[in-house]
Amino acid sequence: MTVFQDDDSRSDDSRLDIPELDPPIEFRLEPGERFGWWKDHESDDDRKVATVHGAVNNHRIPIMLDTGASVSMVSADLARKLKLKLSVHSPLRVSGLGGVPTIIRSKAQVKVTIGPRVVYILDLWVANIGEGIDTLLGMDFMYSAGVRICVREGLVKLPDEETILLNRGGVIRKSQGLDLAVTPDFTTRLLHGRSVVAQIRYAQMDPHKDVVWAGRGDRWVTKLIFASRSYPVAVKVVNISDKNLTISFQTTIARIVERDSFPMAGRFVRP
């Protein structure tokens, strides 16, 4: 980790004798390094997600910290908004939110601010992360910056043990909550380009609060049907292959998940 600090040693007799805040400290994060607490510890298998107030290139936004993500990303929309300079790299295959595989190729160097006076300089992959998420910081960032999520204390900690206030009421959530599979009523055989519609039964889930994540397979995709309501009422499954396709009554075509949680393992995306 390389440290930079602004030099403000110039004298100016006309300036009022008012104490000033120390200039921000900038850290250049290098891939593969470990800092602070992570020098002597390994991450566990319990995935945790927290949202904090922060900034990217001085643009204030909520930032998601995800211990289940190996790489850090900025959304393509934010990259365009901030006019970030992109560099092309070898393709990287990642699993996005819900396990949907995505190929990403571009990076952008940014300044990420977390905490009151600390700025991290690092390269972020540019990708479509998910609805409402502009910046996701994974374990590559947390290792290099020495940042960790502490569930027991309900805090995010910096290397000097300074704590960061959390967004959304200070909630730290694990990756999975109550999860209900959506399956067809019966097994059906689909010709190329044909589709079938399956009704969504919410059972103990709340359609006004919980979220339906659309699934997909190697040969089929889904589309949520809303009708006149504000929440999905059915799932349309389409055969996108050039062969006949059998969709079993046991095939999970969507999942209903508690808000602020993620689906179980599988290929699902929040629309």
N, C-alpha and C positions, 0 to 999 in steps of 0.2 A: 504494500500500500504506500503510495507516494503522497506526501502532504505538501500542499501549497497554501501560502498565506499572503494576502495583499500587503504591500509595503506602503504605509501611509506616514512616512517619516518627514515629509515636507513641512517646514515651519511656515506659519502665516500669522504675523503679529496682529492683523486686523480681525482675526477670528476670535469669537467670544470664548471665554474660558469655561466651556461646558463639557462635562465628561461625555465621551462617546462610547457607543457599544463597540466591542471588539469586532473586527471584520470577520466574515464567515471563513471557516477553515474548510478547504477543499481536499478531498481524498480521491486520488486516481486509483480505481480498483483494477487489479490485474486478474485475468482468468486463472483459476486453479489455486489461488492463494487462500490461506485461512488466517483469520485475525481474531484476537480476543478470546472469548469463551470457546470458539470452535477449534482453537489450536489443540485442545486436549480432550475434545468431546466429539462424538458422532451423533448424527440425527437419528431419531427413532422412526418406527414405522407408522406412528400415529399421525396422520395428516391433519394439519391445523391451518386455518385460514383466518386472517385478521385484516381489517381495513383501517388505515390511518390517514390523517390529513397530511398532505405533502405538496410538492411542486415538481414539475418537470420544466426545465429551462425557465424558471420563475413563473410558470403558469400553474396556479393552484388547482389541484384536483385530488379526489380520493385515490389512494394507492393501495392495492391489494397485495398482501404478503401471503404466500402459499408455500408451505413446506413440502407439498406434494409435487411442486413444479421444479424441474431441474434447471430450466433456463428462464431468463427474465425477458419480458416483452413490452412493447408499447404498441398501441393500436394504430392501424393504418390511418384512421380518421384523425387522431391526434397528431400523427407525423405530418399529415397534409396541413393541418391547422397551424402547426408551429413551423412549417416549411423546413423540416429537418433534412439534412443532407444524407442521402442513403448510399451505402456501399454494398456491392453484391458479393456474396460469399457462396461457398459450396452449399448445396441444398441440405436442409436439416429437416428430418421427419419428426414431428412432435405429436403428442396427443393433447388436444385442446380440452376445453371444459366438457365433461361428460365422456371423455375418451375418444372423441372424433379425431381421426388422424389428419394432419395438415402438413403440407410442405412449405417451409419458409426459406427465403433466400437473401433477404436484405437486413442490414443492420444500420443503426444510427447512433452517433455519439451524443449523449445528453448529460445534463446536470440534474441529478435527482436530490431534492431537499427533503430530509426526514429529521424531525427534531428542530429546535430553534436556530441553531447556528452551524449546522453541519451539512456540507454539500458533497455528494458523491459523483464523480465523473466516471462514466462507464458506457459500454456499447450495449444497446438493447436490440433484440430481434424485433422486426416490424411484422405484425400479424393481426388478423382479426381474432381478438381474444374471446369476446363474448359480449352480450348486450350490457351496456352501461359500464364496462370496464375499459379504462384507457391505459392503465399501467399495471402490470403484474410483475412482482419481484419474487423470483424463486430462490432456491437454495444456493445457486451460484452467487447471487448478490449477498445473501445472508452470511455465507461462509466468508466472503472477502471483506464485508463490512463489519463483521462481528455482531450482527443484529440477530436477535432470537425472540421467539414468541414464547411467553411463559403463561401456560394455562392456569396453573395454581394461583398465581398472583393476578391474573387477568391483565397482563401488561405486555408491551413490546419493549425490549431493553437494548440500549446501545452498549458499545464496549466499556464505557466508563460507568456503567450501571445507571446512567440517566434513563428515565422511563419516558415513553411516548404515549400521549393520550390517544385513545382509539376513536374512530368514527362510528356512527350508527349506535350511539348509546354505549360504546365501550364493549361491544360483544366480540368475543373470540369464539369462533365456532369450529367444530370438527367437520370433516368433509362429508359425512353422511348423517342423515336424519331419518325420519320415517319415510319409507320408500315402498310404493305400490306399483306392481307391473300391470301394464295394459296389454291384453292379448285378444286375438280375434275370437268370435263366438264359436267358430267351426273351422276345420281345415278346408282350404280352398286351393284350386289350381288356376294359376294366372297365365294367360298367353302373353307374348311380348307386347308391352305397352298397355296392358290391361291393369285394372285396379280393383280393389275391394275396400269397403268402408267398415270400420269397426267402432262400435260405440264405446265411449269412455265412461266407466262406472267408478265414481269417486269413493264409494263405500265410506270408510271412516275419515277420508281426506276432505279438506275444505276447498272447494273449487275457487272460492274468492281469495284464498290466502296461499294455497299451495301451487306449485308450478309443474306444468306438463313439459317434459323433455322429449322431443321427437327422436325416434331411433332410426337406424338404417342398417342395411346389410351389404354384402358384396354385390348383390343382384337386385336389391330393392331399396326404395327410399320412401319416406313418409311426408305427409302434409297434414297439419292440424286444421280441423274444421271448427269454426266458431259459431256459425249460424247467426242468430240475432243476439246472442249472449256475449258477455264480456270475457268469458273463459271458454276453452276448447270443449266441445261436446262429442267429437269423434275424431278418428285418425284414418286418413286415406293412405293405403299402401299401394305403391305402383311398381310393377315389374319393369326394370330398366335394362334387363339383359336381353339377348337375342334368342333366348330359349324359354321354354315353358318353366314355370316356377311354382313350387308348392309352398304355401304358407300354412304352417301348422297352427292349431288352436293353442299350442303351447309356446309359440314364438312371441317374444316380448317386443312389441312394436313401438312402445313408448313407456315412460315411467312418470309417475306422479310423485314429486319429491317436496318435502317441506321447504318453504322459502329460506334462502340463505344456506341451503345444503346442496350437495351434489349427488347424482345418481350412483348406484352401485356400478361395479365394473361393467363396461359395455360401450357401445358406440351411440351416444346420445348427445343431442345439442339443444340448448335452450333457444327457441325461435325468437 
